[in-house]
Amino acid sequence: MTAADGVPEPKWATLLKDRGERAAAKAHWKRVTDEMRERETLSPSNGHAVQRLVLAYIIYDRCSAQVADGGVISEPAKDNPKAIARLSVFYQAMREAENTAERLENQLGLTPQRRGKVSKVTKKRERSAGADAYLRPKG
C-alpha cells in the first residue's frame, strides 16, 4: 500500500519479531487492502482497523500452532493433587483472536453478509470547467 492511498502499510518489523510472521502480515495486509480498494471502501480512517485485523490473523495463527502442538486441554500439575485440567491459554487466545477478526471483518465490510451494507468512500474531486484554464492567472 502506498502513502498516496492515505493508508501506509505498518512497519511490521517493529510489531513482529519473526520474519515468517512479518511476511504473513504483509500478505494479509495486501489481500485485505486490495479487496477494500477494489470495492472503494479503503480510507485513512480505517487503516488502523486493518492493522488490528492483520495482527488478529497473526495471533490466531501463532496460537493455533501452539494448540496443535500441546492440545486444547492443559494437563493439571502432577505435584498438586487439587489441580484440574483446564482449557489451554493458547486455545483461549486463539478464540479471542478469532472473535476480534470476525468483528473487524464485519466493521470493514469484508464478510459477504456485510459487503452490501458498507458504503464507498467519497473522494473529493476538484471540479473544473473549460473556462477555468483560460481565466486562471498564469505564473
N, CA, C and O atoms as a GROMACS GRO file, in nm:
protein
  556
    1MET      N    1   0.087  -0.118   0.000
    1MET     CA    2   0.000   0.000   0.000
    1MET      C    3   0.090   0.122   0.000
    1MET      O    4   0.186   0.130   0.076
    2THR      N    5   0.058   0.214  -0.082
    2THR     CA    6   0.137   0.336  -0.088
    2THR      C    7   0.073   0.442  -0.003
    2THR      O    8  -0.046   0.437   0.027
    3ALA      N    9   0.153   0.540   0.035
    3ALA     CA   10   0.101   0.651   0.113
    3ALA      C   11   0.008   0.738   0.029
    3ALA      O   12  -0.069   0.816   0.085
    4ALA      N   13   0.013   0.726  -0.103
    4ALA     CA   14  -0.076   0.802  -0.190
    4ALA      C   15  -0.222   0.766  -0.164
    4ALA      O   16  -0.311   0.848  -0.183
    5ASP      N   17  -0.247   0.641  -0.120
    5ASP     CA   18  -0.382   0.600  -0.086
    5ASP      C   19  -0.425   0.655   0.049
    5ASP      O   20  -0.542   0.646   0.086
    6GLY      N   21  -0.331   0.712   0.123
    6GLY     CA   22  -0.362   0.766   0.254
    6GLY      C   23  -0.355   0.662   0.364
    6GLY      O   24  -0.380   0.694   0.481
    7VAL      N   25  -0.322   0.538   0.331
    7VAL     CA   26  -0.314   0.431   0.430
    7VAL      C   27  -0.181   0.359   0.412
    7VAL      O   28  -0.174   0.259   0.340
    8PRO      N   29  -0.076   0.410   0.475
    8PRO     CA   30   0.054   0.345   0.458
    8PRO      C   31   0.059   0.211   0.531
    8PRO      O   32  -0.004   0.194   0.636
    9GLU      N   33   0.132   0.116   0.476
    9GLU     CA   34   0.147  -0.014   0.539
    9GLU      C   35   0.228   0.002   0.667
    9GLU      O   36   0.329   0.072   0.668
   10PRO      N   37   0.185  -0.063   0.775
   10PRO     CA   38   0.260  -0.053   0.901
   10PRO      C   39   0.401  -0.110   0.887
   10PRO      O   40   0.428  -0.189   0.796
   11LYS      N   41   0.489  -0.069   0.976
   11LYS     CA   42   0.624  -0.123   0.979
   11LYS      C   43   0.619  -0.251   1.061
   11LYS      O   44   0.629  -0.248   1.184
   12TRP      N   45   0.602  -0.362   0.992
   12TRP     CA   46   0.582  -0.491   1.059
   12TRP      C   47   0.702  -0.531   1.143
   12TRP      O   48   0.687  -0.604   1.241
   13ALA      N   49   0.822  -0.484   1.108
   13ALA     CA   50   0.942  -0.520   1.184
   13ALA      C   51   0.937  -0.466   1.326
   13ALA      O   52   0.995  -0.526   1.416
   14THR      N   53   0.868  -0.356   1.347
   14THR     CA   54   0.856  -0.302   1.484
   14THR      C   55   0.747  -0.375   1.563
   14THR      O   56   0.750  -0.373   1.686
   15LEU      N   57   0.654  -0.439   1.495
   15LEU     CA   58   0.543  -0.507   1.563
   15LEU      C   59   0.564  -0.657   1.578
   15LEU      O   60   0.514  -0.718   1.673
   16LEU      N   61   0.638  -0.716   1.486
   16LEU     CA   62   0.656  -0.861   1.485
   16LEU      C   63   0.804  -0.895   1.473
   16LEU      O   64   0.874  -0.841   1.388
   17LYS      N   65   0.850  -0.984   1.559
   17LYS     CA   66   0.992  -1.021   1.558
   17LYS      C   67   1.023  -1.131   1.457
   17LYS      O   68   1.131  -1.132   1.398
   18ASP      N   69   0.930  -1.221   1.437
   18ASP     CA   70   0.953  -1.335   1.350
   18ASP      C   71   0.942  -1.295   1.202
   18ASP      O   72   0.845  -1.230   1.162
   19ARG      N   73   1.040  -1.334   1.123
   19ARG     CA   74   1.042  -1.299   0.981
   19ARG      C   75   0.924  -1.362   0.906
   19ARG      O   76   0.866  -1.298   0.818
   20GLY      N   77   0.889  -1.484   0.941
   20GLY     CA   78   0.775  -1.551   0.877
   20GLY      C   79   0.644  -1.481   0.907
   20GLY      O   80   0.558  -1.470   0.820
   21GLU      N   81   0.630  -1.434   1.031
   21GLU     CA   82   0.508  -1.360   1.067
   21GLU      C   83   0.502  -1.227   0.994
   21GLU      O   84   0.394  -1.182   0.956
   22ARG      N   85   0.617  -1.162   0.975
   22ARG     CA   86   0.618  -1.036   0.900
   22ARG      C   87   0.576  -1.059   0.756
   22ARG      O   88   0.501  -0.980   0.699
   23ALA      N   89   0.624  -1.167   0.696
   23ALA     CA   90   0.585  -1.199   0.558
   23ALA      C   91   0.436  -1.230   0.550
   23ALA      O   92   0.368  -1.189   0.456
   24ALA      N   93   0.384  -1.304   0.650
   24ALA     CA   94   0.241  -1.335   0.652
   24ALA      C   95   0.159  -1.209   0.671
   24ALA      O   96   0.054  -1.192   0.608
   25ALA      N   97   0.206  -1.118   0.759
   25ALA     CA   98   0.135  -0.992   0.782
   25ALA      C   99   0.130  -0.909   0.655
   25ALA      O  100   0.027  -0.850   0.622
   26LYS      N  101   0.242  -0.904   0.584
   26LYS     CA  102   0.247  -0.828   0.458
   26LYS      C  103   0.148  -0.885   0.357
   26LYS      O  104   0.081  -0.810   0.286
   27ALA      N  105   0.139  -1.019   0.350
   27ALA     CA  106   0.046  -1.083   0.257
   27ALA      C  107  -0.099  -1.057   0.297
   27ALA      O  108  -0.184  -1.030   0.212
   28HIS      N  109  -0.128  -1.066   0.428
   28HIS     CA  110  -0.265  -1.036   0.476
   28HIS      C  111  -0.300  -0.891   0.445
   28HIS      O  112  -0.410  -0.862   0.398
   29TRP      N  113  -0.207  -0.799   0.473
   29TRP     CA  114  -0.231  -0.656   0.450
   29TRP      C  115  -0.264  -0.632   0.304
   29TRP      O  116  -0.360  -0.562   0.271
   30LYS      N  117  -0.184  -0.691   0.216
   30LYS     CA  118  -0.206  -0.670   0.072
   30LYS      C  119  -0.341  -0.726   0.030
   30LYS      O  120  -0.415  -0.660  -0.044
   31ARG      N  121  -0.375  -0.846   0.076
   31ARG     CA  122  -0.502  -0.909   0.038
   31ARG      C  123  -0.621  -0.824   0.085
   31ARG      O  124  -0.714  -0.800   0.008
   32VAL      N  125  -0.618  -0.778   0.210
   32VAL     CA  126  -0.730  -0.702   0.266
   32VAL      C  127  -0.740  -0.565   0.200
   32VAL      O  128  -0.849  -0.524   0.159
   33THR      N  129  -0.628  -0.494   0.190
   33THR     CA  130  -0.634  -0.359   0.134
   33THR      C  131  -0.667  -0.361  -0.016
   33THR      O  132  -0.735  -0.272  -0.066
   34ASP      N  133  -0.619  -0.463  -0.088
   34ASP     CA  134  -0.654  -0.474  -0.230
   34ASP      C  135  -0.805  -0.493  -0.246
   34ASP      O  136  -0.867  -0.431  -0.333
   35GLU      N  137  -0.862  -0.579  -0.162
   35GLU     CA  138  -1.007  -0.601  -0.170
   35GLU      C  139  -1.084  -0.475  -0.135
   35GLU      O  140  -1.183  -0.441  -0.201
   36MET      N  141  -1.039  -0.404  -0.029
   36MET     CA  142  -1.109  -0.281   0.010
   36MET      C  143  -1.092  -0.172  -0.095
   36MET      O  144  -1.185  -0.096  -0.122
   37ARG      N  145  -0.974  -0.163  -0.154
   37ARG     CA  146  -0.951  -0.063  -0.258
   37ARG      C  147  -1.038  -0.092  -0.380
   37ARG      O  148  -1.094   0.000  -0.441
   38GLU      N  149  -1.049  -0.220  -0.415
   38GLU     CA  150  -1.131  -0.260  -0.530
   38GLU      C  151  -1.278  -0.222  -0.509
   38GLU      O  152  -1.346  -0.181  -0.603
   39ARG      N  153  -1.325  -0.235  -0.386
   39ARG     CA  154  -1.465  -0.200  -0.357
   39ARG      C  155  -1.480  -0.056  -0.310
   39ARG      O  156  -1.589  -0.013  -0.272
   40GLU      N  157  -1.370   0.019  -0.314
   40GLU     CA  158  -1.367   0.162  -0.278
   40GLU      C  159  -1.415   0.186  -0.136
   40GLU      O  160  -1.492   0.280  -0.111
   41THR      N  161  -1.371   0.103  -0.042
   41THR     CA  162  -1.406   0.122   0.099
   41THR      C  163  -1.283   0.151   0.184
   41THR      O  164  -1.296   0.167   0.306
   42LEU      N  165  -1.165   0.160   0.124
   42LEU     CA  166  -1.042   0.187   0.198
   42LEU      C  167  -1.025   0.337   0.215
   42LEU      O  168  -1.032   0.413   0.119
   43SER      N  169  -1.001   0.379   0.339
   43SER     CA  170  -0.977   0.520   0.367
   43SER      C  171  -0.877   0.530   0.481
   43SER      O  172  -0.855   0.433   0.554
   44PRO      N  173  -0.815   0.647   0.499
   44PRO     CA  174  -0.719   0.663   0.608
   44PRO      C  175  -0.778   0.636   0.746
   44PRO      O  176  -0.707   0.593   0.837
   45SER      N  177  -0.906   0.661   0.762
   45SER     CA  178  -0.968   0.644   0.894
   45SER      C  179  -0.982   0.498   0.935
   45SER      O  180  -0.998   0.470   1.054
   46ASN      N  181  -0.977   0.404   0.841
   46ASN     CA  182  -0.987   0.263   0.880
   46ASN      C  183  -0.855   0.188   0.863
   46ASN      O  184  -0.854   0.065   0.869
   47GLY      N  185  -0.746   0.259   0.843
   47GLY     CA  186  -0.615   0.196   0.829
   47GLY      C  187  -0.572   0.122   0.954
   47GLY      O  188  -0.516   0.012   0.945
   48HIS      N  189  -0.597   0.179   1.072
   48HIS     CA  190  -0.556   0.112   1.195
   48HIS      C  191  -0.643  -0.010   1.222
   48HIS      O  192  -0.595  -0.108   1.280
   49ALA      N  193  -0.768  -0.006   1.183
   49ALA     CA  194  -0.855  -0.124   1.198
   49ALA      C  195  -0.802  -0.239   1.111
   49ALA      O  196  -0.809  -0.355   1.151
   50VAL      N  197  -0.752  -0.207   0.994
   50VAL     CA  198  -0.694  -0.310   0.907
   50VAL      C  199  -0.568  -0.366   0.973
   50VAL      O  200  -0.544  -0.487   0.968
   51GLN      N  201  -0.488  -0.280   1.035
   51GLN     CA  202  -0.369  -0.326   1.106
   51GLN      C  203  -0.408  -0.421   1.220
   51GLN      O  204  -0.346  -0.526   1.237
   52ARG      N  205  -0.510  -0.386   1.298
   52ARG     CA  206  -0.556  -0.473   1.407
   52ARG      C  207  -0.609  -0.605   1.353
   52ARG      O  208  -0.589  -0.710   1.414
   53LEU      N  209  -0.675  -0.601   1.238
   53LEU     CA  210  -0.724  -0.724   1.176
   53LEU      C  211  -0.609  -0.815   1.137
   53LEU      O  212  -0.613  -0.935   1.163
   54VAL      N  213  -0.507  -0.759   1.076
   54VAL     CA  214  -0.391  -0.838   1.036
   54VAL      C  215  -0.323  -0.898   1.159
   54VAL      O  216  -0.283  -1.014   1.157
   55LEU      N  217  -0.309  -0.820   1.265
   55LEU     CA  218  -0.247  -0.872   1.387
   55LEU      C  219  -0.333  -0.981   1.451
   55LEU      O  220  -0.279  -1.076   1.508
   56ALA      N  221  -0.464  -0.970   1.441
   56ALA     CA  222  -0.552  -1.076   1.492
   56ALA      C  223  -0.531  -1.204   1.413
   56ALA      O  224  -0.531  -1.314   1.470
   57TYR      N  225  -0.512  -1.193   1.281
   57TYR     CA  226  -0.482  -1.310   1.199
   57TYR      C  227  -0.351  -1.375   1.244
   57TYR      O  228  -0.343  -1.497   1.257
   58ILE      N  229  -0.250  -1.293   1.268
   58ILE     CA  230  -0.118  -1.344   1.307
   58ILE      C  231  -0.126  -1.412   1.444
   58ILE      O  232  -0.070  -1.520   1.462
   59ILE      N  233  -0.194  -1.350   1.539
   59ILE     CA  234  -0.208  -1.409   1.672
   59ILE      C  235  -0.285  -1.539   1.664
   59ILE      O  236  -0.251  -1.636   1.732
   60TYR      N  237  -0.389  -1.543   1.583
   60TYR     CA  238  -0.465  -1.667   1.564
   60TYR      C  239  -0.374  -1.778   1.512
   60TYR      O  240  -0.376  -1.890   1.563
   61ASP      N  241  -0.295  -1.746   1.410
   61ASP     CA  242  -0.206  -1.846   1.351
   61ASP      C  243  -0.102  -1.894   1.454
   61ASP      O  244  -0.073  -2.013   1.463
   62ARG      N  245  -0.046  -1.799   1.530
   62ARG     CA  246   0.055  -1.832   1.631
   62ARG      C  247  -0.004  -1.924   1.738
   62ARG      O  248   0.058  -2.023   1.775
   63CYS      N  249  -0.122  -1.891   1.786
   63CYS     CA  250  -0.185  -1.970   1.891
   63CYS      C  251  -0.233  -2.106   1.839
   63CYS      O  252  -0.227  -2.206   1.911
   64SER      N  253  -0.280  -2.111   1.716
   64SER     CA  254  -0.327  -2.240   1.662
   64SER      C  255  -0.211  -2.337   1.647
   64SER      O  256  -0.230  -2.458   1.662
   65ALA      N  257  -0.091  -2.288   1.618
   65ALA     CA  258   0.026  -2.375   1.611
   65ALA      C  259   0.058  -2.431   1.750
   65ALA      O  260   0.095  -2.548   1.763
   66GLN      N  261   0.042  -2.347   1.854
   66GLN     CA  262   0.066  -2.394   1.991
   66GLN      C  263  -0.038  -2.498   2.032
   66GLN      O  264  -0.005  -2.596   2.097
   67VAL      N  265  -0.163  -2.475   1.994
   67VAL     CA  266  -0.270  -2.570   2.027
   67VAL      C  267  -0.247  -2.702   1.953
   67VAL      O  268  -0.270  -2.809   2.008
   68ALA      N  269  -0.201  -2.693   1.829
   68ALA     CA  270  -0.173  -2.815   1.753
   68ALA      C  271  -0.063  -2.897   1.820
   68ALA      O  272  -0.067  -3.020   1.819
   69ASP      N  273   0.036  -2.830   1.879
   69ASP     CA  274   0.145  -2.900   1.947
   69ASP      C  275   0.104  -2.952   2.084
   69ASP      O  276   0.134  -3.066   2.119
   70GLY      N  277   0.036  -2.867   2.163
   70GLY     CA  278   0.010  -2.902   2.303
   70GLY      C  279  -0.130  -2.950   2.333
   70GLY      O  280  -0.155  -3.001   2.442
   71GLY      N  281  -0.222  -2.935   2.239
   71GLY     CA  282  -0.359  -2.976   2.263
   71GLY      C  283  -0.445  -2.865   2.319
   71GLY      O  284  -0.395  -2.759   2.359
   72VAL      N  285  -0.575  -2.891   2.322
   72VAL     CA  286  -0.672  -2.792   2.369
   72VAL      C  287  -0.675  -2.785   2.521
   72VAL      O  288  -0.705  -2.680   2.578
   73ILE      N  289  -0.646  -2.896   2.587
   73ILE     CA  290  -0.653  -2.905   2.732
   73ILE      C  291  -0.512  -2.900   2.791
   73ILE      O  292  -0.423  -2.972   2.747
   74SER      N  293  -0.495  -2.813   2.892
   74SER     CA  294  -0.369  -2.810   2.967
   74SER      C  295  -0.380  -2.911   3.080
   74SER      O  296  -0.474  -2.906   3.160
   75GLU      N  297  -0.286  -2.999   3.087
   75GLU     CA  298  -0.287  -3.102   3.190
   75GLU      C  299  -0.262  -3.039   3.327
   75GLU      O  300  -0.187  -2.942   3.338
   76PRO      N  301  -0.324  -3.095   3.432
   76PRO     CA  302  -0.301  -3.041   3.566
   76PRO      C  303  -0.159  -3.071   3.613
   76PRO      O  304  -0.096  -3.167   3.568
   77ALA      N  305  -0.110  -2.990   3.704
   77ALA     CA  306   0.023  -3.011   3.761
   77ALA      C  307   0.021  -3.141   3.840
   77ALA      O  308  -0.068  -3.163   3.921
   78LYS      N  309   0.119  -3.227   3.818
   78LYS     CA  310   0.122  -3.358   3.882
   78LYS      C  311   0.154  -3.349   4.030
   78LYS      O  312   0.115  -3.436   4.108
   79ASP      N  313   0.226  -3.244   4.069
   79ASP     CA  314   0.263  -3.231   4.210
   79ASP      C  315   0.152  -3.171   4.296
   79ASP      O  316   0.166  -3.166   4.418
   80ASN      N  317   0.044  -3.124   4.235
   80ASN     CA  318  -0.067  -3.065   4.310
   80ASN      C  319  -0.190  -3.155   4.294
   80ASN      O  320  -0.245  -3.164   4.185
   81PRO      N  321  -0.233  -3.221   4.402
   81PRO     CA  322  -0.347  -3.312   4.391
   81PRO      C  323  -0.481  -3.241   4.365
   81PRO      O  324  -0.576  -3.305   4.320
   82LYS      N  325  -0.488  -3.112   4.391
   82LYS     CA  326  -0.613  -3.037   4.371
   82LYS      C  327  -0.621  -2.971   4.233
   82LYS      O  328  -0.723  -2.913   4.198
   83ALA      N  329  -0.514  -2.981   4.156
   83ALA     CA  330  -0.511  -2.919   4.024
   83ALA      C  331  -0.606  -2.993   3.930
   83ALA      O  332  -0.624  -3.115   3.939
   84ILE      N  333  -0.666  -2.916   3.840
   84ILE     CA  334  -0.759  -2.974   3.743
   84ILE      C  335  -0.715  -2.938   3.602
   84ILE      O  336  -0.642  -2.841   3.580
   85ALA      N  337  -0.760  -3.017   3.507
   85ALA     CA  338  -0.731  -2.987   3.367
   85ALA      C  339  -0.812  -2.864   3.325
   85ALA      O  340  -0.928  -2.849   3.364
   86ARG      N  341  -0.751  -2.778   3.246
   86ARG     CA  342  -0.816  -2.654   3.201
   86ARG      C  343  -0.793  -2.637   3.050
   86ARG      O  344  -0.708  -2.701   2.989
   87LEU      N  345  -0.873  -2.548   2.995
   87LEU     CA  346  -0.850  -2.512   2.854
   87LEU      C  347  -0.715  -2.443   2.843
   87LEU      O  348  -0.677  -2.364   2.929
   88SER      N  349  -0.645  -2.473   2.736
   88SER     CA  350  -0.514  -2.413   2.712
   88SER      C  351  -0.529  -2.261   2.697
   88SER      O  352  -0.626  -2.212   2.639
   89VAL      N  353  -0.432  -2.187   2.751
   89VAL     CA  354  -0.434  -2.041   2.735
   89VAL      C  355  -0.420  -2.005   2.588
   89VAL      O  356  -0.471  -1.902   2.543
   90PHE      N  357  -0.350  -2.089   2.513
   90PHE     CA  358  -0.334  -2.063   2.370
   90PHE      C  359  -0.467  -2.082   2.297
   90PHE      O  360  -0.499  -2.008   2.203
   91TYR      N  361  -0.545  -2.180   2.341
   91TYR     CA  362  -0.676  -2.202   2.280
   91TYR      C  363  -0.768  -2.084   2.311
   91TYR      O  364  -0.842  -2.039   2.224
   92GLN      N  365  -0.763  -2.034   2.434
   92GLN     CA  366  -0.845  -1.919   2.471
   92GLN      C  367  -0.804  -1.795   2.393
   92GLN      O  368  -0.890  -1.719   2.347
   93ALA      N  369  -0.674  -1.774   2.377
   93ALA     CA  370  -0.626  -1.659   2.300
   93ALA      C  371  -0.662  -1.673   2.153
   93ALA      O  372  -0.693  -1.575   2.086
   94MET      N  373  -0.659  -1.796   2.103
   94MET     CA  374  -0.697  -1.823   1.964
   94MET      C  375  -0.843  -1.787   1.941
   94MET      O  376  -0.878  -1.725   1.841
   95ARG      N  377  -0.929  -1.827   2.034
   95ARG     CA  378  -1.072  -1.794   2.022
   95ARG      C  379  -1.095  -1.643   2.030
   95ARG      O  380  -1.178  -1.590   1.958
   96GLU      N  381  -1.022  -1.575   2.117
   96GLU     CA  382  -1.035  -1.430   2.128
   96GLU      C  383  -0.989  -1.361   2.000
   96GLU      O  384  -1.052  -1.265   1.955
   97ALA      N  385  -0.879  -1.408   1.941
   97ALA     CA  386  -0.830  -1.352   1.815
   97ALA      C  387  -0.932  -1.376   1.704
   97ALA      O  388  -0.952  -1.291   1.617
   98GLU      N  389  -0.995  -1.494   1.706
   98GLU     CA  390  -1.098  -1.524   1.606
   98GLU      C  391  -1.216  -1.428   1.620
   98GLU      O  392  -1.267  -1.377   1.520
   99ASN      N  393  -1.260  -1.404   1.743
   99ASN     CA  394  -1.372  -1.310   1.765
   99ASN      C  395  -1.335  -1.170   1.721
   99ASN      O  396  -1.416  -1.100   1.661
  100THR      N  397  -1.212  -1.128   1.752
  100THR     CA  398  -1.166  -0.995   1.711
  100THR      C  399  -1.163  -0.983   1.560
  100THR      O  400  -1.208  -0.884   1.504
  101ALA      N  401  -1.109  -1.085   1.494
  101ALA     CA  402  -1.101  -1.083   1.347
  101ALA      C  403  -1.241  -1.078   1.285
  101ALA      O  404  -1.264  -1.003   1.191
  102GLU      N  405  -1.334  -1.158   1.338
  102GLU     CA  406  -1.471  -1.157   1.284
  102GLU      C  407  -1.536  -1.020   1.301
  102GLU      O  408  -1.604  -0.971   1.211
  103ARG      N  409  -1.516  -0.959   1.418
  103ARG     CA  410  -1.575  -0.827   1.445
  103ARG      C  411  -1.517  -0.723   1.350
  103ARG      O  412  -1.592  -0.643   1.293
  104LEU      N  413  -1.385  -0.723   1.333
  104LEU     CA  414  -1.322  -0.626   1.244
  104LEU      C  415  -1.358  -0.650   1.098
  104LEU      O  416  -1.378  -0.554   1.023
  105GLU      N  417  -1.368  -0.775   1.057
  105GLU     CA  418  -1.410  -0.805   0.920
  105GLU      C  419  -1.550  -0.751   0.894
  105GLU      O  420  -1.578  -0.699   0.787
  106ASN      N  421  -1.638  -0.764   0.993
  106ASN     CA  422  -1.773  -0.711   0.978
  106ASN      C  423  -1.771  -0.559   0.970
  106ASN      O  424  -1.840  -0.499   0.887
  107GLN      N  425  -1.693  -0.495   1.058
  107GLN     CA  426  -1.686  -0.348   1.057
  107GLN      C  427  -1.630  -0.295   0.926
  107GLN      O  428  -1.674  -0.191   0.876
  108LEU      N  429  -1.534  -0.367   0.870
  108LEU     CA  430  -1.471  -0.322   0.746
  108LEU      C  431  -1.545  -0.368   0.621
  108LEU      O  432  -1.507  -0.333   0.510
  109GLY      N  433  -1.651  -0.447   0.640
  109GLY     CA  434  -1.731  -0.493   0.527
  109GLY      C  435  -1.664  -0.600   0.444
  109GLY      O  436  -1.683  -0.606   0.323
  110LEU      N  437  -1.586  -0.685   0.508
  110LEU     CA  438  -1.513  -0.789   0.435
  110LEU      C  439  -1.588  -0.921   0.426
  110LEU      O  440  -1.552  -1.007   0.346
  111THR      N  441  -1.692  -0.939   0.507
  111THR     CA  442  -1.769  -1.062   0.501
  111THR      C  443  -1.881  -1.047   0.399
  111THR      O  444  -1.930  -0.936   0.377
  112PRO      N  445  -1.922  -1.156   0.336
  112PRO     CA  446  -2.026  -1.147   0.233
  112PRO      C  447  -2.156  -1.083   0.284
  112PRO      O  448  -2.220  -1.009   0.209
  113GLN      N  449  -2.195  -1.109   0.406
  113GLN     CA  450  -2.320  -1.054   0.457
  113GLN      C  451  -2.312  -0.904   0.481
  113GLN      O  452  -2.416  -0.837   0.483
  114ARG      N  453  -2.191  -0.849   0.499
  114ARG     CA  454  -2.177  -0.707   0.527
  114ARG      C  455  -2.135  -0.624   0.406
  114ARG      O  456  -2.136  -0.501   0.412
  115ARG      N  457  -2.098  -0.688   0.297
  115ARG     CA  458  -2.046  -0.614   0.181
  115ARG      C  459  -2.144  -0.512   0.128
  115ARG      O  460  -2.105  -0.401   0.092
  116GLY      N  461  -2.270  -0.547   0.124
  116GLY     CA  462  -2.370  -0.455   0.070
  116GLY      C  463  -2.405  -0.342   0.166
  116GLY      O  464  -2.465  -0.243   0.125
  117LYS      N  465  -2.370  -0.356   0.293
  117LYS     CA  466  -2.407  -0.255   0.393
  117LYS      C  467  -2.300  -0.150   0.414
  117LYS      O  468  -2.325  -0.049   0.480
  118VAL      N  469  -2.181  -0.171   0.359
  118VAL     CA  470  -2.072  -0.077   0.375
  118VAL      C  471  -2.072   0.017   0.255
  118VAL      O  472  -2.076  -0.027   0.140
  119SER      N  473  -2.067   0.146   0.284
  119SER     CA  474  -2.072   0.242   0.173
  119SER      C  475  -1.931   0.274   0.124
  119SER      O  476  -1.832   0.258   0.195
  120LYS      N  477  -1.926   0.318   0.000
  120LYS     CA  478  -1.799   0.355  -0.060
  120LYS      C  479  -1.747   0.483   0.002
  120LYS      O  480  -1.824   0.565   0.052
  121VAL      N  481  -1.616   0.499  -0.001
  121VAL     CA  482  -1.553   0.621   0.047
  121VAL      C  483  -1.576   0.730  -0.055
  121VAL      O  484  -1.553   0.711  -0.175
  122THR      N  485  -1.620   0.845  -0.009
  122THR     CA  486  -1.640   0.957  -0.102
  122THR      C  487  -1.506   1.026  -0.122
  122THR      O  488  -1.439   1.063  -0.027
  123LYS      N  489  -1.471   1.042  -0.246
  123LYS     CA  490  -1.344   1.105  -0.280
  123LYS      C  491  -1.372   1.248  -0.322
  123LYS      O  492  -1.462   1.275  -0.400
  124LYS      N  493  -1.291   1.339  -0.268
  124LYS     CA  494  -1.307   1.479  -0.304
  124LYS      C  495  -1.251   1.499  -0.445
  124LYS      O  496  -1.136   1.465  -0.474
  125ARG      N  497  -1.334   1.555  -0.529
  125ARG     CA  498  -1.292   1.580  -0.667
  125ARG      C  499  -1.297   1.729  -0.693
  125ARG      O  500  -1.389   1.799  -0.651
  126GLU      N  501  -1.197   1.774  -0.761
  126GLU     CA  502  -1.192   1.916  -0.794
  126GLU      C  503  -1.266   1.935  -0.925
  126GLU      O  504  -1.231   1.877  -1.028
  127ARG      N  505  -1.369   2.017  -0.919
  127ARG     CA  506  -1.448   2.043  -1.039
  127ARG      C  507  -1.380   2.153  -1.120
  127ARG      O  508  -1.329   2.250  -1.065
  128SER      N  509  -1.381   2.134  -1.248
  128SER     CA  510  -1.323   2.238  -1.333
  128SER      C  511  -1.404   2.246  -1.463
  128SER      O  512  -1.464   2.149  -1.509
  129ALA      N  513  -1.403   2.362  -1.516
  129ALA     CA  514  -1.471   2.387  -1.642
  129ALA      C  515  -1.366   2.428  -1.745
  129ALA      O  516  -1.253   2.463  -1.709
  130GLY      N  517  -1.402   2.425  -1.869
  130GLY     CA  518  -1.308   2.463  -1.974
  130GLY      C  519  -1.259   2.606  -1.959
  130GLY      O  520  -1.145   2.636  -1.996
  131ALA      N  521  -1.343   2.693  -1.906
  131ALA     CA  522  -1.305   2.833  -1.894
  131ALA      C  523  -1.204   2.855  -1.782
  131ALA      O  524  -1.137   2.958  -1.779
  132ASP      N  525  -1.193   2.760  -1.689
  132ASP     CA  526  -1.100   2.777  -1.578
  132ASP      C  527  -0.956   2.792  -1.626
  132ASP      O  528  -0.882   2.874  -1.573
  133ALA      N  529  -0.917   2.717  -1.725
  133ALA     CA  530  -0.781   2.726  -1.778
  133ALA      C  531  -0.757   2.863  -1.842
  133ALA      O  532  -0.647   2.916  -1.835
  134TYR      N  533  -0.858   2.918  -1.902
  134TYR     CA  534  -0.846   3.048  -1.968
  134TYR      C  535  -0.844   3.160  -1.864
  134TYR      O  536  -0.765   3.255  -1.875
  135LEU      N  537  -0.931   3.150  -1.762
  135LEU     CA  538  -0.945   3.257  -1.666
  135LEU      C  539  -0.839   3.253  -1.554
  135LEU      O  540  -0.813   3.354  -1.490
  136ARG      N  541  -0.780   3.138  -1.531
  136ARG     CA  542  -0.682   3.124  -1.424
  136ARG      C  543  -0.557   3.203  -1.458
  136ARG      O  544  -0.504   3.193  -1.569
  137PRO      N  545  -0.508   3.283  -1.361
  137PRO     CA  546  -0.387   3.361  -1.390
  137PRO      C  547  -0.265   3.269  -1.407
  137PRO      O  548  -0.253   3.168  -1.338
  138LYS      N  549  -0.178   3.304  -1.499
  138LYS     CA  550  -0.060   3.224  -1.526
  138LYS      C  551   0.054   3.274  -1.437
  138LYS      O  552   0.066   3.393  -1.409
  139GLY      N  553   0.137   3.178  -1.394
  139GLY     CA  554   0.257   3.217  -1.321
  139GLY      C  555   0.253   3.173  -1.188
  139GLY      O  556   0.346   3.197  -1.112
   0.00000   0.00000   0.00000
